[in-house]
Amino acid sequence: MKKLINIKINYCLLFVFSISSICFAQLGVDKLKSSENTYLNAQKEIKEMEQKMLAKANQFYLGNPKTPNSFGVKKGYCWIFDNGNVYYNTKANTAYAIFGPILQKWGEIGWENGWLGLPISNIVRISGTNADFATFTNGTITTSTKTGTQIIGGAFREYWYNDGGQNSKKLGLPKTDEVTINEKGYTRYQQFEFGTLFWGPNREVLYFPDANKTKPYTNFKIKLRPIQLNCLGSSDEVMGNSKELQLYGFMDVAVFDEFGQEIKNIQNTSNSLMDTNRNHIATVSETGSGNGSIIQVDDRIWQYDITSLDIENGYIRITYNFSDKDFYSSDDYLQLQGESGSWNYRNGSFKYRDIKLKELYKQGTTNKTDLFKETSQILNVIYSIKLYDLSN
């Protein structure tokens, strides 16, 4: 009995071993078939991808392939042709043609291994121009005969993109790459056709309406030409019995930032353009039918250090008040017309006119004629303000 039991046990072990061998053998066959299918599917996908790449090359007249097949690159594939390259972005499942100056510029920073990454657009002609651009994962390359070929990325690209990108009216196309600087906390700038962007210490992008700026602030001087006071009216009305108009008062100029804080000039001098008290009057004598004029104020020039933020949001404030000292009656206050508002100044409430710095910066010069009216006479105050940028 014992012998029969041993035989049965051995037979069962042999049977189990045989079944296991068959199972493992089948698993090996299945694995080989799976690998073969994976390989065949991969080859099919590559073939389809290359067909798309060839079609893209033909679309952009890139000529014949310079390599027999496409080859793998970081997160995609590349195929080199006579007149440019075609890249297949596996994430977008699309082929893009890159060639000419844009391909060369992209190559300067390492092609797909550089910080721009793979292209996510073809080269596109900007409507109505001879300029082109191509978009990449992390930025854009633009090219034109006027601006050259430039890269724009990061916060500058976001600012540019929000203003219309390649169709930006405020900036236009970039005409430099980013330039590294160290100016009062500012670390980079990039010049465009119509302005310059700066990267500031508070991680903000600052805009200057100047395409040639190299510093994030400007040292400029403000020049005011002589004031001309014109008195208009009939002889009797204007001059009265005194035959002359006798003026006293002041005209002051100040520069303010966006928060209303005054920015002092670097000479630390008075900003008063004209200041005459009642005992030192400016006389306008009768001429002809009663029109009189006086020009007696010299040019005034002040220099300021102004940031681009001040240019964008600051302003010049002109505050003045003139009165007419009559011989036979009380003094008459000459009312300002078209003022910006009134404020507490010189121990009183006086009207003022504000002129935006960015408008003056763009125009260079502004000419103003302010009217003071009395019952039967008009006094014109004529002046001009010119801004000179001394930074560059």
Secondary structure by P-SEA (a helix, b strand, c coil): caaaaaaaaaaaaaaaaaaaaaaaaaaaaaaaaaaaaaaaaaaaaaaaaaaaaaaaaaaaccccccccbbbbcccbbbbbcccbbbbbcccccbbbbbbcaaaaaaaaacccccccccccccccccccccccccccccbbbbbcccccccccccaaaaaaaaaccccccccccccccbbbbbccccccccccccbbbbbccccbbbbbccccccccccbbbbbbcbbbbbbbcccccccccccbbbbbbbbbbbbbccccbbbbcccccccccccccccbbbbbbbccccbbbbbcccbbbbbbbccccccccbbbbbbbbbbbbbccccbbbbbbcccccccccccccccbbbbbaaaaaaacbbbbbbbbbcccbbbbbbbbbbbbbccc
